[in-house]
């Protein structure tokens, strides 16, 4: 199966919030011009023919303002109509207004935002007032019919309140998607908030149990994706697929990077949209070659792992950014990935061998109704 084509547009690295563990919150950062969007269009017109998804990311993309989106969305939609573009946005919602919400609603832009649980837990690690500002923006977006989902970042502090956080998402009817806090590349104490990989693994197993316990009450996107990986034997989200050559990020000045997380790091620039580079041009860059070297490293380092087909060593950024581009290992969260993939595989195998079909003819006792398992979750996803 061909990987989807994804272009992440980073209008600015600036952000009004000052989350303690964030990798980028530079005040006063430059904002992308509409001219750069025009050059994105010119670059992509003949770059490839696959359907494309544009995600506005950051920093905080709403800092670009309503006029930027009033022009950018029709430019991308109309000039690249042969690519059937779809749109998404990741935003903290602080600068959401009815005007911007109406513009986004016209192009059916789903929103991802961030909330780390109840107000007290969230504001402890994201800053006082964050919860209120984000929820205010959420209400504005919802009033215009926009679909909003939240990402929850678990830190080494908040993981201790995992049940309270889960119940917050359950009670509010929010879909849960989680991220582990990473060691900050811009802090004097980089591991202050970072979630230990072993703790992350146990958190994922806990959420697997919760997902099955509340099978019809809520979705935990990570668990759905991880189960799908094991079931289909291939990665299906960016952490677990070969994103190189299928995902690009465009920074405020038009620089092209392998992913939004590299934007602002000059050593990872592969080209610039103003030059309209071909794929062959991008492949000549040091950043492209480094990503290819990481793939080769994974083939060797993870060759004996039963999960290599759908894990692929995890996220390249997690693996190489903390070591200044020197490939010394795979994604540090390998321990967590292996823990949850092992757990899902074990349960899936057990369910298949303990199924009624396997038991048929071996017992005269009536079969007990079993609790939902991984197969029930897969059936929900397929039929849902």
CORTALIN-V541191 format. One record per residue. N is the residue number from 1. RES is the residue in one letter. PSI is psi in radians with two decimals (NA if undefined). Layout:
# CORTALIN-V541191
{{N RES PSI} {N RES PSI}}
This chain:
# CORTALIN-V541191
{{1 X 2.34} {2 X 2.40} {3 X 2.54} {4 X 2.66} {5 X 2.17} {6 X 2.18} {7 X 2.09} {8 X 2.18} {9 X 2.15} {10 X 1.58} {11 X -0.49} {12 X 2.68} {13 X -0.07} {14 X 2.67} {15 X 2.35} {16 X -0.31} {17 X 2.80} {18 X 1.02} {19 X 2.36} {20 X -0.60} {21 X 0.12} {22 X 2.58} {23 X -0.26} {24 X 2.04} {25 X 0.97} {26 X 2.09} {27 X 2.54} {28 X 0.35} {29 X 2.65} {30 X 2.68} {31 X 2.38} {32 X 2.44} {33 X 2.80} {34 X -0.51} {35 X -0.66} {36 X -0.66} {37 X -0.72} {38 X -0.65} {39 X -0.55} {40 X -0.78} {41 X -0.83} {42 X -0.67} {43 X -0.77} {44 X -0.20} {45 X -0.67} {46 X 0.33} {47 X -0.85} {48 X 2.92} {49 X 0.04} {50 X 2.67} {51 X 2.37} {52 X 2.49} {53 X 2.23} {54 X 2.19} {55 X 2.12} {56 X 2.13} {57 X -2.99} {58 X -2.67} {59 X -2.78} {60 X 1.84} {61 X -0.42} {62 X -0.24} {63 X -0.33} {64 X -0.39} {65 X 2.88} {66 X -0.65} {67 X -0.60} {68 X -0.84} {69 X -0.51} {70 X -0.52} {71 X -0.70} {72 X -0.78} {73 X -0.83} {74 X -0.58} {75 X -0.89} {76 X -0.71} {77 X -0.77} {78 X -0.77} {79 X -0.40} {80 X 0.56} {81 X -0.46} {82 X -0.25} {83 X 0.05} {84 X 1.00} {85 X 2.48} {86 X 2.83} {87 X 2.72} {88 X 2.92} {89 X 2.47} {90 X 2.07} {91 X 2.62} {92 X -0.07} {93 X 0.03} {94 X -0.66} {95 X 0.30} {96 X 2.33} {97 X 2.81} {98 X -0.61} {99 X -0.88} {100 X -0.71} {101 X -0.67} {102 X -0.71} {103 X -0.81} {104 X -0.64} {105 X -0.59} {106 X -0.52} {107 X 0.25} {108 X 0.89} {109 X 1.90} {110 X 2.59} {111 X 2.37} {112 X 2.35} {113 X -3.02} {114 X 2.23} {115 X 2.33} {116 X 0.38} {117 X -2.79} {118 X 2.80} {119 X -0.82} {120 X -0.77} {121 X -0.80} {122 X -0.90} {123 X -0.38} {124 X -0.68} {125 X -0.23} {126 X -0.24} {127 X 2.52} {128 X 2.33} {129 X -0.19} {130 X -0.87} {131 X -0.85} {132 X -0.76} {133 X -0.72} {134 X -0.75} {135 X -0.54} {136 X -0.79} {137 X -0.62} {138 X -0.76} {139 X -0.65} {140 X -0.81} {141 X -0.76} {142 X -0.63} {143 X -0.43} {144 X 0.14} {145 X 0.23} {146 X 2.47} {147 X 2.10} {148 X 2.25} {149 X 2.65} {150 X 2.45} {151 X 2.35} {152 X 2.08} {153 X 2.11} {154 X 2.21} {155 X 3.09} {156 X -0.21} {157 X -0.89} {158 X -0.39} {159 X -0.42} {160 X -0.30} {161 X 0.58} {162 X -0.64} {163 X -0.71} {164 X -0.69} {165 X -0.78} {166 X -0.80} {167 X -0.56} {168 X -0.81} {169 X -0.70} {170 X -0.84} {171 X -0.64} {172 X -0.04} {173 X 0.45} {174 X 2.42} {175 X 2.40} {176 X 2.21} {177 X 2.34} {178 X 2.65} {179 X 2.51} {180 X 2.41} {181 X 2.28} {182 X 2.76} {183 X 2.27} {184 X 2.38} {185 X -0.07} {186 X 0.48} {187 X 2.60} {188 X -0.38} {189 X 1.31} {190 X -0.45} {191 X 0.24} {192 X -0.69} {193 X -0.15} {194 X 2.38} {195 X 2.19} {196 X 2.37} {197 X -0.65} {198 X -0.70} {199 X -0.65} {200 X -0.75} {201 X -0.78} {202 X -0.59} {203 X -0.73} {204 X -0.68} {205 X -0.73} {206 X -0.76} {207 X -0.45} {208 X -0.80} {209 X -0.75} {210 X -0.64} {211 X -0.69} {212 X -0.62} {213 X -0.61} {214 X 0.81} {215 X -0.70} {216 X 0.13} {217 X -0.57} {218 X 2.86} {219 X 2.39} {220 X 1.81} {221 X -0.73} {222 X -0.76} {223 X -0.75} {224 X -0.82} {225 X -0.72} {226 X -0.74} {227 X -0.70} {228 X -0.67} {229 X -0.88} {230 X -0.73} {231 X -0.71} {232 X -0.19} {233 X 0.52} {234 X 2.57} {235 X 2.61} {236 X 0.05} {237 X 2.85} {238 X -0.58} {239 X -0.51} {240 X 0.41} {241 X 2.88} {242 X 1.62} {243 X -0.28} {244 X 2.18} {245 X -0.18} {246 X -0.37} {247 X 2.33} {248 X 2.68} {249 X 2.41} {250 X 2.09} {251 X 3.06} {252 X -0.54} {253 X 0.09} {254 X -0.03} {255 X 2.45} {256 X 2.25} {257 X 2.88} {258 X -0.44} {259 X 2.76} {260 X -0.46} {261 X -0.30} {262 X -0.18} {263 X 2.33} {264 X -0.08} {265 X 1.76} {266 X -0.54} {267 X -0.18} {268 X 0.19} {269 X 2.27} {270 X -0.32} {271 X -2.92} {272 X 2.45} {273 X -0.45} {274 X -0.34} {275 X -0.10} {276 X 0.96} {277 X 2.56} {278 X 2.97} {279 X -0.69} {280 X -0.62} {281 X -0.78} {282 X -0.61} {283 X -0.34} {284 X -0.21} {285 X 2.68} {286 X -0.63} {287 X -0.76} {288 X -0.80} {289 X -0.65} {290 X -0.73} {291 X -0.68} {292 X -0.69} {293 X -0.63} {294 X -0.71} {295 X -0.75} {296 X -0.66} {297 X -0.75} {298 X -0.74} {299 X -0.66} {300 X -0.85} {301 X -0.58} {302 X 0.21} {303 X -0.53} {304 X -0.06} {305 X 2.33} {306 X -0.24} {307 X 0.10} {308 X -0.62} {309 X -0.65} {310 X 0.12} {311 X -0.83} {312 X 0.57} {313 X 0.11} {314 X -2.69} {315 X 2.18} {316 X -0.65} {317 X -0.82} {318 X -0.55} {319 X -0.71} {320 X -0.40} {321 X -0.75} {322 X -0.30} {323 X 0.39} {324 X 0.65} {325 X 0.09} {326 X 2.18} {327 X 1.88} {328 X -0.14} {329 X 3.11} {330 X -3.05} {331 X 2.19} {332 X -0.30} {333 X 0.21} {334 X -0.72} {335 X -0.76} {336 X -0.76} {337 X -0.78} {338 X -0.68} {339 X -0.84} {340 X -0.63} {341 X -0.70} {342 X -0.75} {343 X -0.80} {344 X -0.76} {345 X -0.79} {346 X -0.83} {347 X -0.71} {348 X -0.79} {349 X -0.74} {350 X -0.74} {351 X -0.71} {352 X -0.71} {353 X -0.34} {354 X 0.19} {355 X 2.78} {356 X -0.58} {357 X -0.64} {358 X -0.52} {359 X -0.27} {360 X 2.24} {361 X -0.10} {362 X -0.11} {363 X 2.57} {364 X -0.04} {365 X 2.47} {366 X 2.47} {367 X 2.34} {368 X 2.56} {369 X 2.12} {370 X 2.74} {371 X 2.67} {372 X 2.47} {373 X -2.90} {374 X -0.68} {375 X -0.61} {376 X -0.68} {377 X -0.73} {378 X -0.69} {379 X -0.68} {380 X -0.74} {381 X -0.69} {382 X -0.70} {383 X -0.25} {384 X NA}}
